[in-house]
Amino acid sequence: MTRQQPPKIEGARAGQTKVRVVEIDEDSGQRIDNYLVRVLKGVPRSRIYQMIRKGEVRVNGGRIKPTYKLQSGDQLRIPPVRLTAGPAETFIGQARLDDLAGAVLYEDDRLLVLDKPAGLAVHGGSGVSFGAIEALRRLRPGASLELVHRLDRDTSGCLLVAKRRSSLRELHALIRAGSLNKTYRLIVHGHWPVDLDRVEAPLTRYVTISGERRVRGDQQGKPSLTTFQLDEHAAAASLLTARLHTGRTHQIRVHCRLAGFSIVGDEKYASVEELAADRALGIHRLCLHASRIEIPWSRPAQVVEAPLPVDFQRAWQLLSASEHG
């Protein structure tokens, strides 16, 4: 970890800081500009770049560029800065905090795995005041918590959060190598064929006229592969297990759509008629759940599983019962 931690400065106690010299350890590999944005909360990004450009920020006594990546053992000089009062703290209800506190599936000194509920974004932004990571940081003030990957807001299940910069780098390396195995459970409209066990189609992102982010199949897009296993049939729906071999945005949702099916409750890719039928049955969630994650940084691999949520199980029960209605 950083051996000499910068003191925490609350927005309400804004004022002039003192010169600090920090020896880098845990934060090695991070760009100097991103590091300073994180530790100097309340300082405008423009001021941070000005400090770097003018040589007020120095590493091992010398000037550096904003793109410089910190190395273990670096002596980082942080000059005096005036911190301005930040925005009012975002309100997060106690009930939400209590729910998340009880949703930790696994934790050690390197990471925690959260069973993220459907409907909660992983982070704030784009009209969302807060997400899972902001709520976790509120629960654990002062802790170093960083998202390892993302889940769609409406997808539930395993979400990795690193507790160390070194763990974050190691997990990102596993993701780039395709070694972090992620398994999902899902329900689709229709009768999924037993022999449809693989969808390999390149995907590309685009933005709709209304500004909404979407994904479509595109031969010029990024290579994408999902494998599927049929678990059970109902008359008008199928319960599946899917494994991601690549990590594209909306990959499972779009691969299902390209195969001629849509996920139950999918407001982006299901038809208006399908969504209306879901709502009529009382299904009000996307039936996609990140159920299992394997982290091969030990032998055997570390495995964490998230049980199927009650509302997901109820959706399958409703769809199974509807064939007799």
C-alpha positions as CSV (number, residue, x, y, z in Angstrom):
1,M,0.0,0.0,0.0
2,T,1.1,3.6,-0.1
3,R,3.3,3.9,2.9
4,Q,2.5,7.5,3.7
5,Q,-1.1,7.9,3.1
6,P,-2.3,11.5,2.2
7,P,-4.6,12.8,4.9
8,K,-8.3,12.7,4.1
9,I,-9.7,16.2,3.4
10,E,-13.5,16.6,3.8
11,G,-15.2,19.0,1.4
12,A,-16.6,20.9,4.4
13,R,-13.1,21.4,5.8
14,A,-11.7,22.9,2.6
15,G,-8.4,24.8,3.0
16,Q,-4.7,24.9,2.2
17,T,-2.8,21.6,2.4
18,K,0.9,21.2,3.2
19,V,3.7,19.8,1.0
20,R,3.6,16.1,1.2
21,V,6.1,13.4,0.0
22,V,4.5,10.0,-0.6
23,E,6.4,6.8,-1.3
24,I,4.5,4.7,-3.8
25,D,4.0,1.0,-3.4
26,E,0.4,-0.2,-3.8
27,D,-0.5,2.5,-6.4
28,S,2.3,1.5,-8.8
29,G,1.2,1.3,-12.4
30,Q,-1.4,4.1,-12.1
31,R,-1.0,7.3,-14.1
32,I,0.1,10.3,-12.1
33,D,-2.8,12.4,-13.2
34,N,-5.4,9.8,-12.3
35,Y,-3.7,9.3,-8.9
36,L,-3.8,13.0,-8.1
37,V,-7.4,13.3,-9.1
38,R,-8.2,10.5,-6.7
39,V,-6.2,11.8,-3.7
40,L,-6.9,15.5,-4.2
41,K,-10.6,15.5,-4.0
42,G,-12.0,19.0,-4.5
43,V,-9.1,20.1,-6.7
44,P,-10.2,20.8,-10.3
45,R,-8.6,18.6,-12.9
46,S,-7.3,21.7,-14.7
47,R,-5.4,22.7,-11.6
48,I,-3.9,19.2,-11.3
49,Y,-2.6,19.4,-14.9
50,Q,-1.2,22.9,-14.2
51,M,0.7,21.6,-11.2
52,I,2.2,18.8,-13.3
53,R,3.1,21.1,-16.2
54,K,4.8,23.7,-14.0
55,G,6.8,21.1,-12.1
56,E,5.0,21.6,-8.8
57,V,4.4,17.9,-8.8
58,R,7.7,16.0,-8.9
59,V,8.7,12.3,-8.9
60,N,12.1,11.5,-7.5
61,G,12.9,15.2,-7.6
62,G,12.2,15.5,-11.4
63,R,9.5,16.7,-13.6
64,I,7.1,14.2,-15.2
65,K,4.3,14.2,-17.8
66,P,0.6,13.6,-16.9
67,T,0.9,10.2,-18.6
68,Y,3.7,9.1,-16.3
69,K,2.9,5.8,-14.6
70,L,3.9,5.6,-10.9
71,Q,6.5,2.9,-10.0
72,S,7.0,1.1,-6.7
73,G,9.4,3.1,-4.6
74,D,8.8,6.5,-6.3
75,Q,9.0,9.5,-4.1
76,L,6.1,11.7,-5.1
77,R,6.0,15.4,-4.1
78,I,2.5,16.8,-3.8
79,P,2.6,20.6,-3.5
80,P,0.3,22.8,-1.3
81,V,-3.1,23.1,-2.8
82,R,-6.3,24.8,-1.8
83,L,-9.3,22.5,-1.6
84,T,-12.7,23.9,-2.4
85,A,-15.9,22.6,-0.8
86,G,-17.3,19.8,-2.9
87,P,-20.9,19.1,-3.8
88,A,-23.3,17.9,-1.1
89,E,-23.0,14.3,-0.4
90,T,-25.4,12.1,-2.4
91,F,-28.2,10.7,-0.3
92,I,-28.2,6.9,-0.1
93,G,-31.0,5.4,1.9
94,Q,-30.2,3.3,4.9
95,A,-32.3,0.5,3.6
96,R,-30.2,0.3,0.5
97,L,-27.0,0.4,2.5
98,D,-28.2,-2.4,4.8
99,D,-29.2,-4.5,1.8
100,L,-25.8,-4.1,0.2
101,A,-24.0,-4.8,3.5
102,G,-25.8,-8.2,3.5
103,A,-25.1,-8.9,-0.2
104,V,-21.4,-9.6,0.1
105,L,-20.9,-13.1,-1.2
106,Y,-17.2,-13.4,-0.5
107,E,-14.4,-11.2,0.9
108,D,-10.7,-11.5,1.7
109,D,-7.9,-9.0,1.9
110,R,-7.7,-8.6,-1.9
111,L,-11.3,-8.4,-3.1
112,L,-14.9,-8.7,-2.3
113,V,-17.7,-10.2,-4.5
114,L,-21.0,-8.5,-4.3
115,D,-24.4,-10.0,-5.2
116,K,-25.6,-6.9,-7.1
117,P,-29.4,-6.5,-7.2
118,A,-31.2,-5.9,-10.5
119,G,-32.0,-2.2,-11.0
120,L,-28.9,-0.9,-9.3
121,A,-26.2,0.6,-11.5
122,V,-22.6,-0.4,-10.8
123,H,-21.6,3.3,-10.5
124,G,-23.2,6.7,-10.7
125,G,-23.4,8.9,-13.8
126,S,-25.6,9.4,-16.8
127,G,-28.6,10.5,-14.7
128,V,-27.9,8.0,-11.9
129,S,-26.9,9.6,-8.6
130,F,-25.1,6.6,-7.2
131,G,-24.3,3.0,-7.9
132,A,-23.0,-0.1,-6.1
133,I,-19.5,1.2,-5.8
134,E,-20.5,4.6,-4.2
135,A,-22.8,2.8,-1.8
136,L,-20.0,0.4,-0.8
137,R,-17.6,3.3,-0.3
138,R,-20.2,5.0,1.9
139,L,-20.4,1.8,4.0
140,R,-16.6,1.6,4.3
141,P,-15.3,5.1,4.5
142,G,-11.5,5.3,3.8
143,A,-11.3,1.8,2.2
144,S,-9.8,1.5,-1.2
145,L,-12.5,0.0,-3.4
146,E,-12.4,-0.2,-7.2
147,L,-14.7,-1.9,-9.7
148,V,-13.0,-4.7,-11.5
149,H,-15.7,-5.0,-14.3
150,R,-19.2,-4.0,-15.0
151,L,-22.7,-5.4,-15.0
152,D,-25.7,-3.9,-16.8
153,R,-27.9,-2.0,-14.4
154,D,-30.7,-4.5,-14.8
155,T,-28.5,-7.6,-14.5
156,S,-28.1,-9.1,-11.1
157,G,-25.3,-11.2,-9.6
158,C,-21.6,-11.5,-9.1
159,L,-19.7,-8.1,-9.2
160,L,-16.0,-8.1,-8.4
161,V,-14.6,-5.2,-6.3
162,A,-10.8,-5.0,-5.8
163,K,-9.5,-3.8,-2.4
164,R,-5.9,-3.3,-3.6
165,R,-4.5,-1.7,-6.7
166,S,-2.3,-4.8,-7.1
167,S,-5.4,-7.0,-7.1
168,L,-7.1,-4.7,-9.6
169,R,-4.2,-5.0,-12.0
170,E,-4.0,-8.8,-11.6
171,L,-7.8,-9.2,-12.2
172,H,-7.6,-6.9,-15.2
173,A,-4.8,-9.1,-16.6
174,L,-7.0,-12.2,-16.2
175,I,-9.8,-10.5,-18.0
176,R,-7.6,-9.5,-20.9
177,A,-6.3,-13.0,-21.1
178,G,-9.9,-14.4,-21.1
179,S,-9.2,-16.4,-18.0
180,L,-11.9,-14.9,-15.7
181,N,-14.8,-17.4,-16.3
182,K,-18.2,-15.8,-15.9
183,T,-21.4,-17.9,-16.0
184,Y,-25.0,-16.5,-16.3
185,R,-28.5,-17.9,-15.9
186,L,-31.2,-16.4,-18.1
187,I,-34.7,-16.9,-19.3
188,V,-35.6,-16.3,-23.0
189,H,-38.9,-16.1,-24.8
190,G,-39.6,-19.1,-27.0
191,H,-38.4,-22.7,-27.4
192,W,-34.6,-22.7,-27.5
193,P,-33.2,-25.6,-29.6
194,V,-31.3,-28.2,-27.7
195,D,-28.5,-28.1,-30.3
196,L,-28.0,-24.3,-30.2
197,D,-25.0,-24.2,-27.9
198,R,-22.9,-21.5,-29.5
199,V,-23.4,-18.0,-30.8
200,E,-20.3,-16.4,-32.4
201,A,-21.0,-13.0,-33.9
202,P,-19.0,-9.7,-33.9
203,L,-20.6,-6.8,-32.1
204,T,-20.4,-3.1,-32.3
205,R,-21.9,-0.3,-30.1
206,Y,-24.0,2.6,-31.4
207,V,-26.1,5.3,-30.1
208,T,-29.8,5.7,-31.0
209,I,-31.3,9.1,-32.0
210,S,-32.6,9.5,-28.5
211,G,-29.0,9.1,-27.2
212,E,-29.4,5.5,-25.8
213,R,-26.5,3.1,-26.0
214,R,-27.2,-0.1,-27.9
215,V,-25.3,-3.0,-29.5
216,R,-25.9,-4.8,-32.8
217,G,-24.3,-7.5,-34.9
218,D,-21.7,-6.1,-37.3
219,Q,-19.1,-8.0,-39.3
220,Q,-16.8,-5.0,-38.7
221,G,-17.4,-5.2,-35.0
222,K,-15.4,-6.9,-32.2
223,P,-15.2,-10.7,-32.2
224,S,-17.7,-12.1,-29.6
225,L,-18.5,-15.6,-28.4
226,T,-21.1,-16.9,-26.0
227,T,-21.8,-20.6,-25.3
228,F,-25.2,-21.8,-24.1
229,Q,-26.7,-24.8,-22.4
230,L,-30.4,-25.5,-22.3
231,D,-31.5,-26.3,-18.8
232,E,-35.3,-26.5,-19.0
233,H,-38.2,-25.7,-21.3
234,A,-41.6,-24.2,-20.6
235,A,-44.2,-23.9,-23.4
236,A,-43.3,-20.3,-24.3
237,A,-39.9,-19.8,-22.5
238,S,-36.6,-21.5,-21.9
239,L,-34.2,-21.5,-19.0
240,L,-30.5,-21.4,-20.0
241,T,-27.0,-21.2,-18.7
242,A,-24.6,-19.0,-20.7
243,R,-20.8,-18.6,-20.5
244,L,-19.0,-15.5,-21.7
245,H,-15.8,-16.1,-23.7
246,T,-15.5,-12.4,-24.5
247,G,-16.8,-9.4,-22.5
248,R,-18.6,-7.1,-24.9
249,T,-21.4,-4.7,-23.8
250,H,-24.8,-6.4,-23.8
251,Q,-23.2,-9.5,-25.3
252,I,-25.6,-12.2,-24.0
253,R,-28.6,-10.0,-24.7
254,V,-27.6,-9.3,-28.3
255,H,-26.4,-12.8,-29.1
256,C,-29.8,-14.2,-27.9
257,R,-31.5,-11.6,-30.2
258,L,-29.3,-12.6,-33.1
259,A,-30.2,-16.3,-32.5
260,G,-33.9,-15.3,-32.8
261,F,-34.7,-15.0,-29.1
262,S,-34.9,-12.3,-26.5
263,I,-34.4,-12.3,-22.8
264,V,-37.5,-12.0,-20.7
265,G,-37.9,-8.5,-19.4
266,D,-35.3,-7.0,-21.7
267,E,-36.5,-3.4,-22.3
268,K,-33.7,-2.8,-24.9
269,Y,-33.9,-5.8,-27.2
270,A,-37.3,-7.6,-26.6
271,S,-40.3,-6.7,-28.7
272,V,-43.1,-4.5,-27.5
273,E,-45.4,-7.5,-27.5
274,E,-43.0,-9.6,-25.5
275,L,-42.6,-6.9,-22.9
276,A,-46.3,-6.5,-22.6
277,A,-46.8,-10.2,-22.1
278,D,-44.1,-10.2,-19.4
279,R,-45.7,-7.3,-17.6
280,A,-49.1,-8.9,-17.8
281,L,-47.7,-11.9,-16.0
282,G,-46.2,-9.7,-13.3
283,I,-42.5,-9.9,-14.4
284,H,-40.8,-6.6,-14.0
285,R,-37.1,-7.4,-14.2
286,L,-34.5,-8.5,-16.8
287,C,-34.1,-12.2,-16.3
288,L,-30.3,-12.3,-16.6
289,H,-28.2,-13.2,-13.5
290,A,-24.4,-13.5,-13.2
291,S,-24.5,-16.7,-11.2
292,R,-20.9,-17.9,-11.0
293,I,-17.4,-16.5,-11.3
294,E,-14.1,-18.4,-11.4
295,I,-10.9,-16.5,-10.6
296,P,-7.9,-18.6,-11.5
297,W,-5.3,-16.8,-9.4
298,S,-5.0,-19.9,-7.1
299,R,-5.1,-23.7,-7.5
300,P,-7.9,-24.7,-7.5
301,A,-9.5,-21.6,-9.0
302,Q,-11.5,-19.4,-6.5
303,V,-15.2,-19.9,-7.2
304,V,-18.0,-17.7,-6.0
305,E,-21.7,-18.3,-6.7
306,A,-24.7,-16.1,-6.4
307,P,-28.0,-17.9,-5.8
308,L,-30.9,-17.1,-8.2
309,P,-32.8,-14.1,-6.8
310,V,-36.4,-14.6,-5.6
311,D,-37.9,-12.5,-8.4
312,F,-36.0,-14.4,-11.0
313,Q,-37.3,-17.7,-9.6
314,R,-40.8,-16.3,-9.5
315,A,-40.5,-15.2,-13.1
316,W,-39.7,-18.8,-14.2
317,Q,-42.5,-20.1,-12.0
318,L,-45.0,-17.7,-13.7
319,L,-43.8,-18.6,-17.2
320,S,-44.0,-22.3,-16.4
321,A,-47.5,-22.0,-14.9
322,S,-48.7,-19.8,-17.8
323,E,-48.7,-22.8,-20.2
324,H,-51.5,-24.4,-18.2
325,G,-53.5,-21.1,-17.9
